[in-house]
Amino acid sequence: MKNSILAILSLIIIVGAYCISFGLPRQVAQIWSDIPTETAGAPQDAKRGQREQGRATTVVLASLEAREYALVLRTVGSAVSLHRTDVTASDAGEVVETALRSNEMVKRGDVLLRLNDRTERLALEIAEANRDQAQATVTRFEGLRSNGNSVVTDVALSEARVALRLAEANLGLAKVALDDRTIVAPISGRLGLSDVSVGDRLTSGGAIVTIDDTTSLLATFEVPERSIGLLAEGKPVLVSTPTYAGRIFEGNITAFDSRLDSVTRSATVQAKIENPEGLLLAGMTFAIRMTEVTAPLPVVPATAITWDRTGAGIWVAEDGSTRRVPVTIRYREGDQVWVETKVPLGAQIVAEGASKLREGAQVTTAGARKGPGA
């Protein structure tokens, strides 16, 4: 008895599930609602007609258009002064005078500091005296020879002249040694920090101060292998820094490496940045941007791209049916994709609903878009 009840319940559940999924059979529906066969069959025939009509897939079409693409390279670099130097002492000595004031502008030839030069001044006086003595000897010998005195031989006169030349050379060396006791600015620019003060003793080659001519900066940055095509001497670059948010500085590429780094697969690039106002300082970190506009390429919405074993493709609508055409994706930005394809410009492509299509499928238009950006 129990098994019979379970069998009946199971049958009822199966019949109920069938009715819910597929509806009542026509004969049962006629008996249940007491409706003639012809009347009951009319809605079914209408539904069947709708299904027949629904075999065409509803899609959104758009005209294939071409548009330029702006290649943008963003990277980070740092800058140094285009003209810069480290001032060092050419000789050892005690500092007796200094004019080193950090961040001050100096011109080429301005005195930065002086070293004790008493020894050099004495050496200069000795050299001058020797030069004067040698000059007097030559003058006397030449006077005697001009008066016909045969006491002064040609050899004596020649030796006197050689002695004069040596004395003049020693005098020149003494002047150079004295000049070296005064350190002057080799270039015009801005002084850096210096810890040299009066009373300090400098050694030969000891660092004194740095000078940076910041009217022009040289920015150095790396460009990845995929963007090497953007490089060309004179190409403009746009530079920004967090110090001056919202302000853009312009520069131009002056040089780039002839080979890629074997590890980073990038090339080192240098760009000159004009800085007449002196706002930018050497050592700053820059955000660098380069752009290049390509030739017009076909552009489609990202929803128009479909994939299969052969790669990417788009669907072209012709006379209510569709065919799939392969494409090569070149660039992507947001929901737009730039491609290479044999499809002519102006052709109708499936912008939305492409994932539901099969080769030769019939389509109806739910709406048309003027272009990928519409």
Secondary structure, 3 states (H helix, E strand, C coil): CHHHHHHHHHHHHHHHHHHHHHCCCHHHHHHHHCCCHHHHHHHHHHHHHHHHHCCCEEEEEEECEEECCEEEEEEEEEEEEEEEEEEECCCCEEEEEECCCCCCEECCCCEEEEECCHHHHHHHHHHHHHHHHHHHHHHHHHHHHHCCCCCCCHHHHHHHHHHHHHHHHHHHHHHHHHHCCEEECCCCEEECCCCCCCCCEECCCCEEEEEEEEEEEEEEEEEEHHHHHHCCCCCEEEEECHHHCCCCEEEEEEEECCCCCCCCCEEEEEEEEECCCCCCCCCCEEEEEEEEECCCEEEEEHHHCEEECCEEEEEEEECCEEEEEECEEEEEECCEEEEECCCCCCCEEEEECHHHCCCCCEEEEEEEECCCCC
